[in-house]
Amino acid sequence: MSRSLKKGPYVSPNVLKKISGRRPESTPVIKTWERDSEISPEMVGFRFGVHNGKEHIEVFVTEEMVGHRLGEFAPTRKFVRHGGKMQKELELKKKEAEIAAAQAAKAVVEAKK
């Protein structure tokens, strides 16, 4: 749900204070807990360490991110794959096929020499 137009976007004053007067190239990662702060055009090029509840996830801000919130780019839940034993077998076969393809490509390159 977005804020009303009369209020405008919420950009945390703490985050703005941390980036004011700094250049993106020379600034280290800026740690923040302000997940609800919207990304403004002044933030483009900076790297933020957004807290996900356990650790700070590094987020590099680009132009496409303007208008979104910082928390959108630092997921709070870790996905654990589904499938169990059957899924492991399928992944093992896929990995073996990739290794075999890589070895075949390497053999072709060596044969050309």
N, C-alpha and C positions, 0 to 999 in steps of 0.2 A: 504494500500500500504506500503510495507516494505522499509526500507532504503537500499541504495546500499551496497553491501558487502564490498567495499573498505572503506566506511565511518564507518561501524560497528554500533552496537546498540546505541541508544541515552539513556544514563542514566544521569539524572540531577546531576550536581556537588553539588548542594545544598542538595539533598537527601543523596548523598554519604557522604557529610561532617557531616550531622546529625547522621549517623549511625557509622561513623568511630570511632574505639576505644571503642565501647559500646557493652554490652552483651544483647541479646534479652530478657532474663528473667528479668533483672533489669531495663529495659528501659520502660518508660511510652509510651503512644500513641504519635507517631510523626505526628504532623499536617503538611500537605503539600497541595499545590495548583498545584503541578506538575503532572497533569493527563497524560501527554504525555510521561512521563519517563518510560522506560522499567524496568521490575523487573529483577535484577541480582541475581546470587547465594548468594552474600553477604547479601542480604535483607531477606533471609529465616529465619523465626522465629520472625521477628519484626512485630509490629502492627502499621499500618499507619492510620491516619485520613485523608482520601482523600476527598477533597472538591467537592461537586456536583453542586455548584452554589448557594446553600442555606445553607447547613450545612456540617459538616465533617462526613463521613461515615467510621466507623472502618473496616479496612481490615486486616486480619491476613494472612501473606504471607506464603505459603507452597511451596514445591518443584515443584508441578505441575504448579504453576503460573509463573515460570521462563520463560522469553521470551515474556510474555504478558505485557500489559501496565497497570499502576495503575488505570487509568480511566475506564478500562473495568469492574472493580469490584465495582464501585460506580455509579449506574445509575442516570442519570440526569432528567429522566422523571418518574412521578408517574403513575402507571396504575390504571385507574378507571374502575371498572368492567362494563360489558355491561348487558343489560337485563331489567333494570327498575323494574316494579312491578312484572312481571311474574318471574323474576330471584329471587327476594326476597322471593316469595312464595315457590319456589323450595328449596331455602336454608333453610327456616324455617322448611319445612317438613323433610329435611335431618338432621337438628339439633335435631328435636324431635325424629327421629328414633334413633339417636346416644344416646340420653338421655335414651330412653326406653331400648335399648340394654344394657347400662351400669347398669341400675336399675335391669334388669333381671339377669345379671351376678353377681351383688351384692347379690341378693336374693338366687341364687344358692350357693354362698360361705357361706352365713349365714345358709342355710339349712343343709349343710354338718357338721357344728359345732354342 
